Amino acid sequence: MSRIVLHPGTPIKIAILAMGGQGGGVLADWIVEMAEAAGWWAQTTSVPGVAQRTGATIYYLELLPEAAAQAAGRPPALAMMPNPGDVDLVVAAELMEAGRAMQRGLVTPDRTTLITSTHRSYAVAEKAAPGNGIADPNKVIDAGREAAKRLLCFDLQQLAERAGSVISASLFGAIAGSGALPFGRDAFEATIRHGGVGVDASLRAFALGFDAAASAPAEPDSIDTSRALPAVPAHAAHPRVQGLLDLVRRFPKGAQPLLVAGVRRLIDYQDAAYAEEYLRTLQRIRELDAKTGGDARDWALTQAAARYVAVAMSYDDVIRVADLKTRGSRFERVRTEVGAKADQLVYTTEFMHPRLEEICGTLPAALGRWLENSKSVGGLIRRRVEKGRRVKTGTLTWFLALYGVAGMRRFRRSTLRHELETAHMRDWLERATRIAGADYALGVEVLNCRRLIKGYSGTHDRGDKRFARLMSAADRLLGQPDAATTLRRLREAALADEEGKALDAQLAQLLQARAGPLGAAAPQKVGGPRVAA
């Protein structure tokens, strides 16, 4: 246990970094109240920010014992902002906020105790990245080992949720358990009781945070970033779902967890019949995989298809967006994130920018196609609806409007969008299985290229265009000894940026190295078995 060493006349300096709804202000007020109750001088200030998620704020505190002020013969002058290299305790309510504290120079190896929660609240840039934009949490932990005098990190958000409280309470407990401040546990707990709001839950979260900090290892462990896939359940509550599980068990063991995830996704997206359609498609690919030596290759073709066919079948359309925005779990999650109390109303304001293409996509295929091609009627609707607007989904009017759109999923299979997506998926699978008959590894990479297509509206269109260029490249690469490796490299370049500059650079290099324009070549005719969607 490492306690902050007090120097005569020098205050204890604390920086708290928290996002909106995490109770950073409450945590700062608790520390000030506790210090003042012990006869200390205390001051807190805050600098709000809006760049991260719901806004990250730095709360800065300085604490000075009364004896130091008396020795100086005057009231202390306490600073209002932290200075790099001059902070004793840094508390971060989210892991990347700890990283930003280190970037700002607030954490130093000669004096700073760094306490951080290891949970993540992803930034917009991480969510919007074409590929996997999630930052590596272990880089922050590695940096903390080097930058801090002492590093304490564990999932304080999970501890708070277990206690039915918010993270400010478990952070307060972690500060107490670390022994960094010269106050006993009783003083911390008395401060929570004096607040009079949510006392029991806050004390439970405090105790969990205290124990985690008190027993924390000298060197924190790295975070396991691998994603565990669901095991195949032994039984299902519904007979039809049980039949789907029985079908899943006929596939190779390595593919079964992916298939379970796909079945769950598609039942949630549409219904059990849609999930059964998915398994029938995968069964045909599995049969092809067996014919092309998949057993010796860990069934890579089947596993890639299990992942990306489920994604392709659960495309984001207007119906899906409306469904997700009107779910009770979403309203509860928003209330939790903003720290709303039971008697408070929370209204979520959504920005919507509907396009004619999305409206046509929700109509029956023939009607949607007519409207999309109609210059007069389509143009009129385009001028009326293609406007950015902000709506409150918590109001009765807008909730019912979106709820009605979400209920259209029973008609999804007859819509224009479903017809287009099904045709697109059929072409993709035919290409992948046709190529796999001649070059197994390249066929697997063609399946993996589906990762480029996600989201809806402009995001979907941009991914679709990059995907089309990769499919043309795959046709042209067939027969090359390094075809799979080259296509993988092109896919990684396509995922590197939204504008497609990295992909352009890679294709330009290939254009110089090989004969013929990869981006515009006609597909080659290749023999071998095919699988349709």
Beta strands, then each sheet from edge to edge (+ up, - down):
strand 1: 12-19
strand 2: 40-47
strand 3: 56-65
strand 4: 89-92
strand 5: 113-117
strand 6: 150-154
strand 7: 349-352
strand 8: 389-392
sheet 1: 2+ 3- 1+ 4+ 5+ 6+
sheet 2: 7+ 8-
end
